[in-house]
């Protein structure tokens, strides 16, 4: 999302810069009574003849409103972080996907567990790992211990709790 925000900001800044420069040049040329590159009389006639009742005006206004609301919702939505802060004092970060892979490997290494998936969420400074695995439900404590050990190896902040969801292994028919 960071790349999309940067590209959108760059495009918006470019449009505003070019539009502002064109308006400044137009205003300067009008004040010195010189011919302008843009014909403002046609714009003035078109805009003064347009009424709110026109379906084109209402469609354009509705489209602009929906686009603005979509941009606002996209900016206010909580996104999954790409980086997780490892230590408050040092300023080190870890990539979230790498941490998820390492925790999934640690959970899969527990005997009786197959196919573990881990999602790490962050709330404030706390990490919240969620483990989903297929295997023996009695291995829950061992999975939590393995994930805690791997987090300790990563020097990650100690999570308040680790959510473990174990699905029983399917038996072949």
N, C-alpha and C positions, 0 to 999 in steps of 0.2 A: 504494500500500500504506500510505502514511503516513495517509491519511484513514481507511482501514479500521481501522488500529491505534488511532487517536484515538477513533473511534466506539466500538470494542470496549472501550477503557479507560474511556471515559465511562460506558457501560452497566454495566460491572463495578463501577466506583466507586459509582454510584448504588444498585445492588443491595446492595452491602456496607454502604453508609451507612444505607440504610433498614432492612436486616436488623439491623444493630448497634443502631440507635435502638430498634427494636421489642423486641429482646432486653433492652436496658437498661431500658426502660419496664416490661416484663414482670417483670424481676427486682426492680425498685423496688416495684412494686405487690404482689408476693408477699411481700417483706420487711415491708411495713406491714400485711399481712393485709387487703388490699382485693381486690375482684373484678377479675380481669384480662380484657382484651379477647380474649385467645386462650385457648381451652380446652386446657390442657396435659394433662389426664387422658386425653382421647381420643387424643392423640398418643402418650402414654406407653403406653397399652394397645395401640395399633396397632404401635408399634415393638418392644415387648417380646414380642409374639406372632409377630413375623416371624423366620423362620429362614433361614440361608444356603442351605438346600436348595431353597427356593422358587424357581420359574423366574422370577418377577417380579424378585426381588432380584438374581439372577444376570444377567438381561438389563439391568437398570439399572446394575449395576456394570460390566458389559462395555461398555455404551454410554458411560458416563462415562470409562472407560479409553481407548476409541477416540477420543473427543472430545479428551481431554487430549493423547494422542499426536499427533493431527492439528494441534492448536494448537502443540505443541512443534516439530513438523517445519516448520510454516509460519514460525515465528519463527527457526529455525536456518538455513533455506534462504537462500542468497545471492541477493539481488534485484538487478536491474539498477538502477544509481543514476539518479535523476532529474537530479541536478546533478553536474557535474564541476568539481573545483577547478582554476581557471585558473593561479593563482600562489600558492605557499606563503606568500610574504611579505605579499601584499596582502589575501588573504581573499576574492578575487573568485571567483565561480562562473559556469559556463556551463551552459545546459540541454542535456542530452545529445542530445535529438532535433534541436535547432537545429544542433548541431555535426555530427550525422550528415547532415542535409540539406545543409549547406554543403560538407562533404567529398564527398558524392555529386555535388553540382553541379560541384565542381572536377574530379572524376574523369570526369564526363560531358563536360566541356569539352575533354578530350584528343581530338585527331583519331583517328578509327577506333574510338572507344568509344561504345557505346550502352547505355542503361539500367544505370546503376551504382547499387548499394545499398551502404551503409556501416553497420556496427554498431561502436560504440565501447564497449569494456569497460574496466574499471579494475581494476588489481591494485596495491594500495598507492597510491603516488603516480603510477604509470605508466599512461598511456593505451595501449590496444591497438586501433587501428583495423583492421577487417577489411573489405576491399573485394571485392565480387562484381560483376562487370561482364560484359557481352557485347561482344565486339569482337576486334580483332587481338591475338594473344598477344605480338606484338613491342612492344606499347605498355606493357608492364609497368613499365619504368623511368620512362616519362613519367608514368604514373599515380602512382607512388610520389613523384616529384618534385612533381607538382601537389598531392598530399595534404600533403606536407611544407610546401610554400609556404602552403597554406591554414591549416595548424596554426600556422605562424609568424605569419600575419596575426592569428590569434585569440589570440596570446600563450599558447598552450597548452604544457604541458611536452613536451619532445621525446620521442617514443616510441622505445623500443628497436628496434622493427621494425614494419613495416606488412605485414599479410598481404594479398596481392592474389591473387584467383582470377579468372582470365579464362576465360570460356566462349566457344568459337568461335561465330561468327554462323551461324545456320541458313540454309541456301540454300533459296529457294523451289522447290517441286517442279514 
